[in-house]
Amino acid sequence: MWSIKREVWIIQGKKIKYGEKIKRLQIIFGAIVLALTGMVAFTDNQAAKIFRGNYLKRGEENVKEETLTVKDEDNNIYPFTYEVNAQKYTPEEAREQLERAIDELEEQMAGENSSLDHVTMDLNLPMRIEKRQIDITWKSDTPAVLGSDGKIKKEVMEPILVKLEAQLWCQEEQASFQTQVRVCPAAYSGEELFQKELAREVEKADERTDEEEYLILPNEVNGRKITWQRSRQNRWYVVLLFGGGFVAVLPYYFQKKEAEKRQKRKQQMQGDYPLIVSKMAVLVGAGMTVKGAWQKIVEDYEKSGLGKEGHYAYAEMEYSLREMKSGIPEVESYGNFGERCQAAEYRKLGSLLARNVRKGTKGLGDMLRTEAAIALEQRRQRAEKEGEKTGTRLLAPMFVMLCIVLVIVIVPAFLSVYSTM
């Protein structure tokens, strides 16, 4: 029983030591949470305040919805929502905004074109300038070539002048703007010209055979012989790429799985070792033979139902017991047990039992108790290392969550404070 008590003391010591680390982390994160709570409470309080008690700042461009609470002299509280219109310009300011907008339009209209004197792509004709609260309507004198939306409707074979007129409104003020643009033939590469000519030939062929079952594609374009075939998807290389990658990675996957399985087996056997040695020490100390103690441990294991969970160390002991019953010498069975377990602790146990069977069991109980104490200490050290690793792994996600909370809570609060200033 002394070994079991010692194990309890060691575990309690581990809890105390690990508990101190947890408390320190709780104090640190608790202080951070309190600081954040104070900051959020302050920003929420500032955001709820209205400048001078009843001054709502208007937006510069769009309507801004304000959600307010109203308290009367009897301390009754009422919710109130109102859409605050953007600040309007004075007539002089509106005319100034129109002049600035016209200057900006002359620079922005060209879009991706080099200039308005050489237009081969769509123009940029905005319908509204939000920052200046200006609405715009456009009119083209040649909509068949260049639409009022700035899009080129028809390709031209030679340059054509198109007149554009814009009407601008800013509140009650109005201004007009006129300009001319030169729509030019698009500059195509040899491939693009061939594609366009090919499209024309196919359209002609479609019109000629639109009442027939098949569309007969042209055999030549501009005197050049052509052949047709459907575009292939070429999916074989995708299958080869992913299939080859899967085949190449497969051995590493199974190696990793096998390594994980061996590691799990090792950890489980290391965890069971102190209890096995402690039981062996108690049973041998009570007067049982080594084989009898071994058989008793295996029988208790089978009765307890742990066999359903698959404990490797006990399974190896059960196999060794069958070896002994089948006629294999007891000394050899213990040696085989240590080799099959492939762990230094079990090799040591197997060697210890085999040596004492040959020389007699005198002093075996003391040696087993010493081995149990060593095993318990080693398990405590492993548990301490695992606890430290777990604590370290938890810090990263906790810090990430803290940053997310900061972004979600603090940023909107500061933005709301800024918008009310």
Secondary structure, 3 states (H helix, E strand, C coil): CHHHHHHHHHHHHHHHHHHHHHHHHHHHHHHHHHHHHHHHHHHHHHHHCCECCCECCCCCCCCEEEEEEEECCCCCEEEEEEEECCCCCCHHHHHHHHHHHHHHHHHHCCCCCCECCEECCCCCCCCEEHHHCEEEEEEECCCCCECCCCCECCCCCCCEEEEEEEEEEECCEEEEEEEEEEECCCCCCHHHHHHHHHHHHHHHHHHHCCCCCCCCCCCEECCEECCCCCCCCCCHHHHHHHHHHHHHHHHHHHHHHHHHHHHHHHHHHHHHHHHHHHHHHHHHHCCCCHHHHHHHHHHHHHHHCHHHCCCHHHHHHHHHHHHHHCCCCHHHHHHHHHHHHCCHHHHHHHHHHHHHHHHCCCCHHHHHHHHHHHHHHHHHHHHHHHHHHHHHHHHHHHHHHHHHHHHHHHHHHHHHHHHHC
